[in-house]
């Protein structure tokens, strides 16, 4: 099952990287490509264990893929995905789909996708589900999200799946490349 999930995640990643960016709705001021740098705070835990707070930082991009405000994107982030006093400093690769809903001057952007992570302390890969929502103005972005890992970790004193709740703020570079 894990190999199938990794294969599907890689197919999604290839689709994100090969998607043409020339689609744009007529008369819409929304940028087709968003680049974002972000930083924030994450709370990670192993199922049922006490958690650990840590910083998160990274960058993401998303590309509009239809005449509707549908986007696909990817990124790279640093996050501590440990628990209690057991850190697991990790690089996370999210592959996401989102729908942008304009509400006045703000965009509400619910997203869902997969997150592949490698933890340097536990020396292990994890794939999981990522859900969340962005609240974006023209340049600033605020995100709340949740990761649920599918890998079941077993330690002498604890076992379970990694879970992370994160809050971040980001700065957007909106590109309109013709």
C-alpha positions as CSV (number, residue, x, y, z in Angstrom):
1,X,0.0,0.0,0.0
2,X,2.8,2.4,0.9
3,X,4.5,1.7,-2.5
4,X,1.3,2.4,-4.3
5,X,0.8,5.7,-2.4
6,X,4.4,6.8,-3.2
7,X,3.8,5.9,-6.9
8,X,0.6,8.0,-7.0
9,X,2.3,10.9,-5.2
10,X,5.1,10.8,-7.8
11,X,2.6,10.8,-10.6
12,X,0.9,13.8,-9.1
13,X,4.3,15.6,-8.8
14,X,5.1,14.9,-12.4
15,X,1.7,16.3,-13.4
16,X,2.3,19.4,-11.4
17,X,5.7,20.0,-13.0
18,X,4.4,19.3,-16.6
19,X,1.2,21.3,-16.4
20,X,1.0,24.2,-19.0
21,X,0.6,27.6,-17.4
22,X,-1.0,29.4,-20.3
23,X,-4.6,29.1,-19.2
24,X,-6.2,32.3,-17.9
25,X,-9.8,33.4,-17.7
26,X,-10.6,36.5,-19.7
27,X,-11.1,39.6,-17.6
28,X,-9.8,38.0,-14.4
29,X,-7.0,39.9,-12.6
30,X,-5.9,36.8,-10.7
31,X,-2.3,35.8,-11.4
32,X,-1.7,32.5,-13.0
33,X,1.5,31.7,-11.0
34,X,2.1,32.4,-7.3
35,X,5.5,32.0,-5.6
36,X,5.5,32.2,-1.8
37,X,8.1,32.2,0.9
38,X,6.7,31.3,4.3
39,X,7.5,30.9,8.0
40,X,5.6,29.8,11.0
41,X,5.0,27.5,13.8
42,X,4.2,23.8,13.8
43,X,2.9,21.4,16.5
44,X,3.8,17.8,15.9
45,X,3.0,14.6,17.7
46,X,2.9,10.9,17.4
47,X,-0.6,9.5,17.9
48,X,-1.6,9.9,21.5
49,X,1.8,11.2,22.7
50,X,2.5,14.7,23.9
51,X,3.7,17.0,21.1
52,X,6.5,19.4,20.3
53,X,6.4,22.9,19.0
54,X,8.9,24.0,16.4
55,X,9.5,26.4,13.6
56,X,8.6,25.8,10.0
57,X,10.0,27.6,6.9
58,X,10.0,27.1,3.1
59,X,8.7,28.0,-0.2
60,X,5.8,27.0,-2.5
61,X,4.4,27.7,-5.9
62,X,1.1,27.1,-7.5
63,X,-0.1,27.4,-11.1
64,X,-3.6,28.0,-12.4
65,X,-4.6,25.0,-14.6
66,X,-8.1,25.9,-15.9
67,X,-10.4,28.8,-16.7
68,X,-11.9,28.3,-13.2
69,X,-9.6,29.3,-10.2
70,X,-8.2,25.8,-9.8
71,X,-4.5,25.6,-9.0
72,X,-1.9,22.8,-8.5
73,X,1.3,23.4,-6.7
74,X,4.3,22.0,-4.9
75,X,7.0,23.3,-2.5
76,X,9.7,22.4,0.0
77,X,9.6,23.1,3.7
78,X,11.5,22.5,6.9
79,X,9.4,21.3,9.8
80,X,10.1,19.4,13.1
81,X,7.9,16.4,12.8
82,X,8.7,14.8,16.2
83,X,6.9,14.3,19.5
84,X,7.6,15.0,23.2
85,X,11.3,15.4,23.6
86,X,12.1,13.4,20.4
87,X,12.8,15.8,17.5
88,X,12.6,14.7,13.9
89,X,13.9,17.6,11.8
90,X,12.4,17.0,8.4
91,X,12.2,18.3,4.8
92,X,8.6,18.1,3.5
93,X,7.6,18.1,-0.1
94,X,3.9,19.1,-0.4
95,X,2.0,18.5,-3.7
96,X,-1.4,20.3,-3.5
97,X,-4.5,21.1,-5.3
98,X,-6.5,24.3,-4.4
99,X,-9.5,26.2,-5.3
100,X,-9.4,30.0,-4.9
101,X,-12.6,31.8,-3.8
102,X,-12.5,35.6,-3.9
103,X,-14.2,37.3,-1.0
104,X,-13.8,41.1,-1.4
105,X,-10.1,41.9,-1.4
106,X,-9.2,38.5,0.1
107,X,-8.9,35.0,-1.4
108,X,-9.9,32.0,0.6
109,X,-8.0,29.0,-0.7
110,X,-8.9,25.5,0.6
111,X,-6.3,22.9,-0.3
112,X,-5.7,19.2,-0.2
113,X,-3.0,16.9,-1.3
114,X,-0.1,14.8,-0.2
115,X,3.1,15.6,1.7
116,X,6.2,13.5,1.4
117,X,8.8,14.0,4.2
118,X,12.2,12.8,5.2
119,X,13.2,13.0,8.8
120,X,16.9,13.4,9.5
121,X,16.8,12.3,13.1
122,X,14.7,9.1,12.5
123,X,16.2,8.6,9.1
124,X,12.9,7.5,7.6
125,X,10.5,8.6,4.8
126,X,6.8,9.3,5.4
127,X,4.0,10.0,3.0
128,X,0.7,11.5,4.2
129,X,-2.3,13.6,3.7
130,X,-2.2,17.4,3.9
131,X,-5.4,19.5,4.3
132,X,-5.7,23.2,5.1
133,X,-6.7,26.7,4.0
134,X,-4.9,29.9,2.9
135,X,-6.2,33.4,3.5
136,X,-4.4,35.5,0.9
137,X,-4.4,39.2,0.1
138,X,-2.5,40.4,-2.9
139,X,1.0,40.0,-1.3
140,X,0.4,38.4,2.2
141,X,-0.7,34.9,2.9
142,X,-1.8,33.2,6.2
143,X,-2.2,29.4,6.3
144,X,-3.5,26.9,8.7
145,X,-2.9,23.2,7.8
146,X,-2.8,19.6,9.1
147,X,-0.6,16.7,8.0
148,X,-1.4,13.1,8.8
149,X,1.4,10.7,8.1
150,X,0.7,7.1,6.9
151,X,3.9,5.5,8.2
152,X,3.3,3.7,11.5
153,X,6.4,4.4,13.8
154,X,7.3,2.0,16.5
155,X,9.6,2.9,19.4
156,X,10.2,1.1,22.7
157,X,8.1,3.7,24.5
158,X,5.6,4.8,21.9
159,X,4.0,4.0,18.5
160,X,1.7,5.7,16.1
161,X,1.4,8.0,13.1
162,X,3.0,11.4,12.9
163,X,0.5,14.3,12.9
164,X,1.3,18.0,12.5
165,X,-0.8,21.2,12.8
166,X,0.9,24.3,11.4
167,X,0.3,28.0,11.1
168,X,2.3,30.1,8.8
169,X,2.6,33.6,7.2
170,X,4.0,34.1,3.7
171,X,4.9,36.7,1.2
172,X,3.6,36.2,-2.4
173,X,5.3,37.0,-5.6
174,X,2.5,37.0,-8.1
175,X,3.7,36.3,-11.6
176,X,1.9,36.9,-14.9
177,X,4.1,35.3,-17.5
178,X,2.7,35.3,-21.1
